[in-house]
Amino acid sequence: MLVLSNIEVMYLNVILVLKGVSLEVPEGKIIALLGANGAGKTTVLKAISGLLHTEEGEVTDGSIEFDGKRIDRMDPEGIVSMGIIQVMEGRRLFQHLTTEENLRIGGYSRHNGGDIKKDLDMIYHYFPKLKDLRNQTSGYLSGGEQQMLVVGRGIMSHPKVMLLDEPSLGLAPLVVQEIYEIVRQFNAEEGTSILLVEQNARAALSIAAYGYVMENGKVVLDGPADKLKENEDVREFYLGLSQVGEQKSYREVKHYKRRKRWLG
Amino acid sequence: MEEFLRYLTTGISLGLIYGLVALGFVLVYKSSRILNFAVGEFMLIGAYVAWTFRVLLHWPIPACFVMAIIAAIIMGWTIERVAIRPLIGQPILGVIMMTLALMVIIRGVVLLAWGAIGKAYNPPLFPGTAIHLGDIVIRQEYVWGLVVVVIMFIIFTYFFRFSRAGLAMRATSEDHQLARGTGIRVKTVFSQSWIICAIVASIAGVILASSQGVDIRLANVGLVAVAVVLVGGLESVPGAIVAGLIIGVAEQMAKGYIDPWVGGGMETVFAFGIAIISLLIWPYGLFGLRRIERI
């Protein structure tokens, strides 16, 4: 459905951020994209949603296709109306607007505004908390509530693919769990594909069907979520599950790093 | 007492016009964070166009308003497209300099097209008969001005609170990238806001000119509007109207009561005096958005 093949992204025509990333988001699945800070995860999302253009970035090689149509030259507004919405990290919302106004903006790309009310009810069904807060200025909501609002605003556009950027950032584990549960439920009920970017690998792999691991602008590892959870390197570097007390030798660093010496 | 009431009514009606011009200023600022210093010059276009159709061509009054509005739409659209859009993404200072340039250019165009000599509305735009309210005598232009401003105010409050386009404008004013990410065409929003600004300013220009005559100095109201906006808050529609009234009345009072002591000129100074004092007390303006800071 959404296919990235071998894309390269450059900022300001000099800084090469993505060096040939390929991934695929099949219909109705949750796909996790994991990696450390600066690996290029967010850039992948921005390349898909077209927001790269607002930051002097450009897809210089490869292609992004959605339902067989190339979208890597389109502007973000057009991509939104095709059904791809990015929920940006850091709980970006229109602070001075109320909760409900934020949600209504989320439905802006749908031109037959008639069923806004039905959509709002759907959001309040997923996030009952938001219903009580609907006339509050959104800038004063708590972090968890803001994250729910941001996800809800994304849902309002009835996307076919939702690009979810670090929904767990800076939230308490319980709130993270709550949000993930809702995301999973939304995916199961509406069948929307979700590309989930996370540093919190444990949370992401708990709901994802397939996962990709990025490092330095490249996908270094991918596989079904269960397999990734079993993978030694992922366990050690992303899930923090290493054998305690054993001495580490340099031979035991990430296997794909070792391999890199002759695979380049 | 009678004197006081006269200053008060003049102040209110002038204040509403300031409010209307300030409204235009606020609209552009709200959507694009651009301070449009050319708003006073937009008034000139409305005033001169309406004057041309009324006095030279003897068109009916509503048609003159319509022509002024059409001229404003063309002007707003063109200016946004030609002068402002190429500067998107450039430092905001550059855009502000551009509005200053527009100010000079529009003045120049008006001088070329209509000449430097002030023109009177003859026949007047509104019937000249005064309205008596008890002891107070109010000029009819002022009453019409009041009606128009109130209608505009209601329309814009409704527009921003409930309409799709209004909501998009408010969203755009907060975060351009996020607005684009939610599917709002930011450039269209800019264009709309400039057009609306031009319309509002033109109408204010027509009304003001109907009582003061059409003159290039009408544009000075644009600068008073900046003071009004500073007092009322840069993003606030109600703030523009309230602050417009405050400054309008204060100006007339200063003119009436202080001018005889200092030999004139208080009228122009007073608006900015108020703006400075109010900025010291309410840095965001009376109704401006307070920055939300999360700690």
Interface residues (C-beta under 8 A of the other chain):
Chain A: S49 L51 T54 E55 D75 P76 E77 V80 S81 I85 Q86 M88 R92 L93 F94 Q95 H96 L97 E101 R104 I105 G106 Y108 S109 G113 T137 G139 Y140 R153 S157
Chain B: R164 L167 A168 R170 A171 E174 D175 H176 Q177 L178 A179 R180 G181 T182 G183 I184 R185 L289 I292 R294
